[in-house]
Amino acid sequence: MADSVITVRYFAGARAAAGMPEETLTDEVLPGGATLAQLVKVLGDRHGQRLTTVLTAASFLVDGLSWRDHDRELPPGAVVDVLPPFAGG
């Protein structure tokens, strides 16, 4: 049962580093009850050092809300937006 599916949407430099605009992670990749820190590790392992570097500076939105607690459990079915620092004014 894949009720803990997490959708990850990448923006700007994160999209370039991941090589895709969006992906869905099922229980097989990211077990239910995973934290944001665990998600970040899985994403870095899947996509390599370039994305890992972006993730260290990125901000995250979970279901549209700013999410700073990396040790908090992600809700089932969450949409996680990866927002790298933006340049400009």
N, C-alpha and C positions, 0 to 999 in steps of 0.2 A: 504494500500500500504506500503510495507516494504522497501522503498528505502533508509532508514537510517540504514540499518543493519550494525552492528559493529562486527568484528571478533576480539576476544581477544586470543592471543597465550601466554601461560605461559612457562617459562623456569626455569630450576633448582629448587630452593627452592619454587618458586612461583607455579610451576607445582605440587609439592608435597602438598603444602598448599591448592591449589584449588581442588586437587584430579582428575585433568584432564589436558590434554595438550592444549586444545583449546575449545572455546565455541563461539557461535554466539548469539548476543543480538539483538532482533527485537525492533520495535517501542513500543511494549507493555511493554517491560522491560526498555528500555532506549529511550525516545522520541527523535526524530530528533532535532538537534540543541543543544544537550547535550554537556557539557564540559568534559575535562579529569577529573576534580574534581568530577563531578556527576557520571562518569563512575566508578571511584575508590570507591565511596560510595556504588553504586549498587553492585559492586563485593564483597565488604566487607560484605554487608547485605546478599548476596546470599551464601557466603562460610564461614563466621564466623571469629572469632577473629584471628585465626592463619594466614589467608590470609590478614586480615586487618593489622596485624603487618608487614608482608612482604611488603605490598603495601606502607607503610610509608617510607621505605628505598629504594624502587625500583626506577629504571630508566625506562622511557617509550620511545618507538619508535612508531611513528605514520606514517604509510606508509613508513617505513624505515628511517625516519628522527628523530633525537633526539628531544624530546618534553618536554620542561621545564615549559611552561606556562599552568598551570592547569586550568586557567579560559578561555582559548581559546576554541572555538567551534570545535568539532571534525567534519571532513568532512564526508558526507554520504558515506557509504561503506568502511570506514577506516578499516585498519588492525592495531591493537594495540598490540605491543609486551611488555610483562611485564618482566623486567630483574632485578632480585634481585642482591644485591652486591655479587660478586664472590670472593672467597678466593683463595689464591695461587698466583703463580707467573707468 
